[in-house]
Amino acid sequence: MKRKKLAKQKDKKPNAHEVMKVGEVFNLSKEKLVEMLNRALDLEHAARIQYLSHAELVDGLNAEPIIARLKEIAGDEEKHEGVFRELIGDYLGGVPSMGMAKTYPATTIQEILEVNLKAEREAVDFYLTILDEIRNSMADLKYEHYALEHGVRHVLQDEQEHIAELKVLLGLK
């Protein structure tokens, strides 16, 4: 009887609280967060490329400050990529994505600003869901929780700043 019970236990998959190896915990929360943060990393890759490409299309009388701002935001997006890579690799033990989300073409200054405003809002909405997931996984992320939350909050703050600036450029105060 004991042999059958032991055989069944061998086939059983560990849950989030069972130790697989010394110090290694099977953790679905971490897997889900790696997936979500990789999607965020793909969004940041795309945003950086999109801002840099759009900056090359801006022309006209007031082009110079708009070009400078688009390039500055692209630099912010590159920093966000680094934040997400660090959270994925160093804190969650995952593999950072090398993918890129969809980019959106635009030709006029108005279109460029509108497309990027829409993308920034979508990013903020998604990053808020990541923040919720981090909060909901606090018990499973005892040693990572605060670093994850801080990193995502920092990116969120920058993205909200981008939204405010794009709205000003569009005259949407």
C-alpha positions, 0 to 999 in steps of 0.5 A: 500500500505504501508503495502505491502511495509513494508512486502517486506522490512522485507523479504529482506536480508540486504546488506553489508552496512545495519545495522542488530543490533546496531553495527552489519553489514552483511558483505560478505567480512568478511565471505569470509575472515573467510573462506579463513583464516580457509583454511590457518589455516588448511594448517598451521595445516598440515604443522606443523604435516608434518614437525614434522613427517618428522623430525623423518624420517631424518637420516644419517651423516648430519641429526642433523641440518636438523632435527633441522631446520624442527622442528624449521619450525614446531614451526613457523607454530604453531605460524602462526596457532595462528596468523590466529586463532586471525585474525579469532576470534578476528578481524572477529568474526569467528570460527577458524577451527580445521581441517587439510589440506592434508599432504604428505608422504616422506621417503628420505631427498630429498623427504622431502625437495621437498614436503615441498618446494612445500607446502610452495610455495602453501601456499605463493600463497594462502596467496597472494590471501588472502592479495588481498582479504583484500585489496579489502575489505578495505572499509568493514573492516574499523576497521580490515584492517591493523591488518589483513594485518599485520598478513598475511604479517608476515606469508608470510614473514616467509613462504618465508624465509622457501622457501629460506632455503629449496631451500638452503638445496636442492642446488637450490639457 
